[in-house]
Amino acid sequence: MSYRTTPQHKLGSGFGARSTADDVLAGIDLTGRLALVTGGYSGIGVETTRALAKAGAQVVVPARRVDAARENLAGIDGVEVDELDLADLDSVRAFAERFLASGRSLDMVIDSAAVMACPETRVGPGWEAQFATNHLGHFALVNRLWPAIEPGGARVVAVSSSGHHRSPVHWDDVHWRSDYDKWEAYGQAKTANALFAVHLDRLGRECGVRAFSLHPGGILTPLQRHLAKQEMVERGWIDEDGNLLHPEAFKTPQQGAATQVWAATSPQLDGMGGVYLEDCDIAGPAPADGARVGVKEWATDPEQAARLWALSAELTGVDAFAA
């Protein structure tokens, strides 16, 4: 297998913005494969879990709301639910210990859970909640699960967003202790997801572990739970009755799940990694006109990725690659 650096430009995958998770899995048999999907019981996560299980995979869904997860996933065979709160590093450690005790190896890890544009919230030792949950929790989880990720040469998929266009990492104040802006803080967290994949791929590729980040597309799901209806009206997403104003601008949950499922399973990506994806293909660089397509340079910079990894290891006290 080749471990080359993957260029950040389109492959011509044959899929697109309207492809569904079932479309990208057509002809792919995941029998005997084990996937872990954070957030796999809500929004596009449910559709990710459903599609992987339908293709034959066993799916572990760690959940902060275990009862809700079991209810939402009822009727889907091959799924197990366990407790995990990504904002609580003790919970992350406990989940990882339980999983490792099972002696199983993972073939896919999809870090899909997220919070978006929440009011200023502090977790742990005063960390900003979006950076802590979306990035640091997943960073700690993947590093603690490394003994189960490495043996099978798993793919690790970090679900970022076009929201990363809003902000690079604020190195002087990653926890937004002053001038909190919910959208910029979300943007920073999504940039962090992309940078995490860049450096994990660099560290893991020699043992066959590859990592990707992606924008799933615009989808109205419970991810918007922190947004007031009026804010969504003002943004032109919905009308006063809650109806989509521009349905063509949004994906269905089944379409929204497609890129992360493609990232985790597609043979088209064999030997590749460390890149940002959108619409079931590798994304190109962001255009100079400011359009929120493609990927910003600050989300793929290997030096910033290494810096973020070091900071994250320091903050969480976890680093599977520490000497």
C-alpha positions as CSV (number, residue, x, y, z in Angstrom):
1,M,0.0,0.0,0.0
2,S,1.2,3.5,-0.8
3,Y,1.5,6.1,2.0
4,R,1.9,9.1,-0.2
5,T,0.8,12.6,0.6
6,T,-2.6,13.2,-0.9
7,P,-3.1,16.4,-3.0
8,Q,-6.1,18.6,-2.0
9,H,-8.0,18.5,-5.3
10,K,-10.9,16.5,-6.6
11,L,-10.7,12.9,-7.6
12,G,-13.8,12.8,-9.8
13,S,-15.4,10.2,-7.5
14,G,-18.6,9.9,-9.5
15,F,-20.7,11.0,-6.5
16,G,-21.9,14.4,-5.6
17,A,-23.9,16.6,-3.3
18,R,-27.1,14.6,-3.8
19,S,-25.6,11.2,-3.3
20,T,-26.8,9.4,-0.2
21,A,-25.0,7.1,2.3
22,D,-26.7,4.1,0.6
23,D,-25.5,5.3,-2.8
24,V,-21.8,5.4,-1.7
25,L,-22.1,2.0,-0.1
26,A,-23.6,0.3,-3.1
27,G,-21.7,-2.9,-3.7
28,I,-19.6,-2.6,-0.5
29,D,-19.9,-5.4,2.0
30,L,-19.0,-4.4,5.5
31,T,-19.7,-7.8,7.1
32,G,-17.2,-8.4,9.9
33,R,-16.2,-4.7,10.1
34,L,-16.5,-2.7,13.3
35,A,-17.3,1.0,13.2
36,L,-17.6,3.6,16.0
37,V,-19.8,6.6,15.3
38,T,-20.0,9.4,17.9
39,G,-23.2,11.3,17.6
40,G,-24.5,8.2,15.8
41,Y,-28.0,8.5,17.2
42,S,-29.0,12.1,16.1
43,G,-29.2,14.0,12.8
44,I,-26.9,12.7,10.1
45,G,-25.4,10.4,12.7
46,V,-28.5,8.2,12.7
47,E,-28.3,7.9,8.9
48,T,-24.6,7.1,9.1
49,T,-25.3,4.3,11.6
50,R,-28.2,3.0,9.6
51,A,-26.3,2.8,6.4
52,L,-23.2,1.2,7.9
53,A,-25.3,-1.4,9.7
54,K,-27.3,-2.1,6.5
55,A,-24.1,-2.8,4.7
56,G,-23.2,-5.4,7.3
57,A,-21.0,-3.5,9.8
58,Q,-21.3,-3.7,13.6
59,V,-21.7,-0.2,14.9
60,V,-20.8,1.1,18.4
61,V,-22.6,4.4,19.2
62,P,-21.2,6.2,22.3
63,A,-23.9,8.5,23.6
64,R,-24.3,11.2,26.2
65,R,-28.1,10.5,26.2
66,V,-28.1,6.7,26.3
67,D,-31.9,6.3,26.5
68,A,-32.5,8.6,23.6
69,A,-29.8,6.8,21.6
70,R,-31.4,3.4,22.2
71,E,-34.9,4.8,21.2
72,N,-33.6,6.5,18.1
73,L,-31.7,3.4,16.9
74,A,-34.4,0.8,17.8
75,G,-34.9,-1.6,15.0
76,I,-31.4,-1.2,13.5
77,D,-29.6,-4.5,13.8
78,G,-25.9,-4.7,14.7
79,V,-25.8,-1.6,16.9
80,E,-24.6,-1.3,20.5
81,V,-24.9,1.9,22.6
82,D,-22.6,2.9,25.5
83,E,-22.3,6.0,27.6
84,L,-19.9,8.8,26.6
85,D,-19.8,12.6,27.3
86,L,-17.2,14.1,25.1
87,A,-17.1,17.3,27.3
88,D,-16.0,15.1,30.3
89,L,-12.5,13.6,29.9
90,D,-13.2,11.2,32.8
91,S,-16.2,9.9,30.8
92,V,-14.0,9.6,27.7
93,R,-11.4,7.6,29.6
94,A,-14.1,5.3,31.2
95,F,-15.7,4.6,27.8
96,A,-12.3,3.9,26.2
97,E,-11.3,1.5,29.0
98,R,-14.6,-0.4,28.6
99,F,-14.2,-0.7,24.9
100,L,-10.5,-1.8,25.1
101,A,-11.5,-4.4,27.6
102,S,-13.6,-6.0,24.9
103,G,-10.5,-6.9,23.0
104,R,-11.9,-5.7,19.7
105,S,-10.2,-3.8,16.9
106,L,-11.9,-0.9,15.1
107,D,-12.0,-0.5,11.3
108,M,-13.7,2.9,11.2
109,V,-14.0,5.8,13.7
110,I,-16.4,8.6,12.6
111,D,-16.2,11.6,14.9
112,S,-19.6,13.0,14.1
113,A,-20.9,14.4,17.4
114,A,-20.8,18.2,17.7
115,V,-22.4,21.2,19.3
116,M,-22.9,24.4,17.2
117,A,-23.2,28.1,18.0
118,C,-24.1,27.5,21.7
119,P,-24.2,30.3,24.3
120,E,-20.9,30.8,26.1
121,T,-20.5,27.6,28.1
122,R,-17.6,26.3,30.2
123,V,-16.8,22.7,30.7
124,G,-14.0,20.9,32.5
125,P,-11.3,23.3,33.8
126,G,-13.1,26.3,32.2
127,W,-12.7,25.2,28.6
128,E,-15.0,26.7,25.9
129,A,-17.6,24.1,25.2
130,Q,-17.4,23.9,21.4
131,F,-13.6,23.5,21.3
132,A,-13.7,21.1,24.2
133,T,-16.6,18.9,22.9
134,N,-16.0,19.0,19.1
135,H,-12.2,18.8,19.2
136,L,-10.6,18.0,22.6
137,G,-13.1,15.2,23.5
138,H,-12.5,13.5,20.1
139,F,-8.8,14.0,20.4
140,A,-8.7,12.3,23.7
141,L,-11.1,9.5,22.5
142,V,-9.0,8.6,19.5
143,N,-5.8,8.7,21.4
144,R,-7.2,6.5,24.2
145,L,-8.7,4.1,21.6
146,W,-5.4,3.9,19.7
147,P,-4.7,0.3,20.8
148,A,-7.9,-0.7,19.0
149,I,-7.4,1.6,16.0
150,E,-3.9,0.7,15.0
151,P,-4.1,-3.1,14.6
152,G,-6.6,-3.0,11.8
153,G,-5.3,0.1,10.1
154,A,-8.6,1.9,10.7
155,R,-9.8,5.0,9.0
156,V,-10.5,8.0,11.3
157,V,-13.0,10.5,10.0
158,A,-13.3,13.9,11.7
159,V,-16.5,15.7,10.8
160,S,-15.6,19.3,10.2
161,S,-17.8,21.9,8.4
162,S,-17.7,24.8,6.0
163,G,-18.0,26.7,9.3
164,H,-14.2,26.4,9.5
165,H,-14.1,29.3,7.0
166,R,-15.3,31.5,9.9
167,S,-12.1,31.2,12.0
168,P,-8.6,29.8,12.2
169,V,-7.4,28.6,15.6
170,H,-7.1,31.6,18.0
171,W,-3.8,30.6,19.5
172,D,-3.7,33.5,22.0
173,D,-7.2,32.5,23.4
174,V,-8.4,29.1,22.3
175,H,-11.0,29.0,25.1
176,W,-12.5,32.4,24.2
177,R,-12.0,33.9,27.7
178,S,-12.7,37.3,26.2
179,D,-15.0,38.6,23.4
180,Y,-16.8,35.3,23.0
181,D,-18.5,34.9,19.6
182,K,-20.5,31.7,19.2
183,W,-20.0,31.5,15.4
184,E,-16.3,32.2,15.5
185,A,-15.9,29.7,18.3
186,Y,-17.7,27.2,16.2
187,G,-15.5,28.0,13.3
188,Q,-12.4,27.5,15.4
189,A,-13.6,24.1,16.6
190,K,-14.3,23.0,13.0
191,T,-10.9,24.2,11.9
192,A,-9.5,22.1,14.8
193,N,-11.3,19.0,13.5
194,A,-9.6,19.4,10.1
195,L,-6.2,20.0,11.6
196,F,-6.6,17.0,13.9
197,A,-7.1,14.8,10.8
198,V,-4.0,16.3,9.1
199,H,-1.7,15.4,11.9
200,L,-3.2,12.1,12.9
201,D,-2.8,11.0,9.3
202,R,0.9,12.1,9.4
203,L,1.4,10.1,12.6
204,G,-0.6,7.0,11.7
205,R,0.0,6.4,8.0
206,E,3.0,4.2,8.4
207,C,0.9,1.7,10.4
208,G,-1.9,2.0,7.9
209,V,-4.2,4.3,9.8
210,R,-5.5,7.1,7.6
211,A,-7.5,10.2,8.6
212,F,-9.8,12.5,6.8
213,S,-11.9,15.6,7.6
214,L,-15.0,16.8,5.8
215,H,-17.9,19.1,5.4
216,P,-21.1,17.1,5.3
217,G,-23.2,19.9,3.7
218,G,-26.0,22.1,5.0
219,I,-28.6,20.0,6.8
220,L,-31.3,21.1,9.2
221,T,-30.9,18.7,12.2
222,P,-30.9,18.9,16.0
223,L,-27.4,20.4,15.6
224,Q,-29.3,23.7,15.3
225,R,-30.9,23.3,18.7
226,H,-29.1,26.3,20.1
227,L,-30.4,28.6,17.4
228,A,-33.6,30.6,18.0
229,K,-36.2,30.3,15.3
230,Q,-35.9,34.0,14.6
231,E,-32.2,33.7,13.9
232,M,-32.8,31.0,11.3
233,V,-35.5,33.2,9.8
234,E,-33.1,36.2,9.6
235,R,-30.4,34.0,8.0
236,G,-32.9,33.1,5.3
237,W,-33.1,29.4,6.1
238,I,-36.7,29.2,7.0
239,D,-39.9,31.3,7.0
240,E,-41.9,32.3,10.0
241,D,-43.8,29.0,9.8
242,G,-40.6,26.9,9.9
243,N,-40.6,26.0,6.2
244,L,-37.4,25.8,4.3
245,L,-37.1,28.8,2.0
246,H,-34.5,27.3,-0.3
247,P,-34.7,23.5,-0.1
248,E,-32.1,23.2,-2.9
249,A,-29.5,24.7,-0.6
250,F,-29.9,22.0,2.0
251,K,-29.2,18.3,2.0
252,T,-31.4,15.6,3.5
253,P,-29.9,13.7,6.5
254,Q,-29.3,10.8,4.1
255,Q,-27.4,13.0,1.8
256,G,-25.6,14.7,4.7
257,A,-24.3,11.3,5.9
258,A,-22.9,10.4,2.6
259,T,-19.5,12.1,2.7
260,Q,-18.5,10.7,6.1
261,V,-19.6,7.2,5.0
262,W,-17.7,7.6,1.8
263,A,-14.6,8.8,3.7
264,A,-14.8,5.8,6.1
265,T,-15.4,3.1,3.5
266,S,-14.6,4.0,-0.1
267,P,-11.9,2.0,-1.9
268,Q,-11.4,5.2,-4.0
269,L,-9.5,6.6,-1.0
270,D,-7.2,3.6,-0.4
271,G,-3.7,4.8,0.2
272,M,-4.8,8.4,0.7
273,G,-5.4,10.6,3.8
274,G,-4.9,13.9,5.5
275,V,-7.3,15.8,3.3
276,Y,-10.6,17.6,3.7
277,L,-13.6,16.3,1.7
278,E,-16.9,17.7,0.6
279,D,-19.8,16.3,-1.6
280,C,-18.2,12.8,-1.6
281,D,-15.0,13.9,-3.1
282,I,-11.7,15.6,-2.1
283,A,-12.3,19.3,-1.8
284,G,-10.3,21.9,-3.7
285,P,-8.7,25.0,-2.0
286,A,-11.1,27.7,-1.0
287,P,-11.5,30.3,-3.7
288,A,-10.2,33.8,-3.2
289,D,-13.7,35.4,-3.6
290,G,-14.7,34.3,-0.1
291,A,-17.3,31.6,-1.1
292,R,-17.6,29.0,1.6
293,V,-16.6,26.0,-0.6
294,G,-13.4,24.1,-0.5
295,V,-11.0,24.3,2.4
296,K,-9.1,27.2,3.8
297,E,-5.3,27.0,4.0
298,W,-5.4,27.4,7.8
299,A,-7.3,24.1,8.1
300,T,-4.7,22.1,6.2
301,D,-1.5,23.7,7.3
302,P,0.8,20.9,8.7
303,E,2.7,23.2,11.0
304,Q,-0.6,24.4,12.6
305,A,-1.8,20.8,12.8
306,A,1.3,19.8,14.7
307,R,1.0,22.8,17.0
308,L,-2.6,22.0,17.7
309,W,-1.7,18.3,18.4
310,A,0.9,19.4,21.0
311,L,-1.5,21.8,22.6
312,S,-4.3,19.2,22.7
313,A,-2.0,16.6,24.2
314,E,-1.0,19.1,26.9
315,L,-4.6,20.0,27.7
316,T,-6.0,16.5,27.8
317,G,-2.9,14.7,29.2
318,V,-3.3,12.1,26.4
319,D,-1.0,11.3,23.5
320,A,-0.8,7.9,22.0
321,F,2.4,8.9,20.1
322,A,4.3,10.3,23.0
323,A,7.9,9.0,23.3
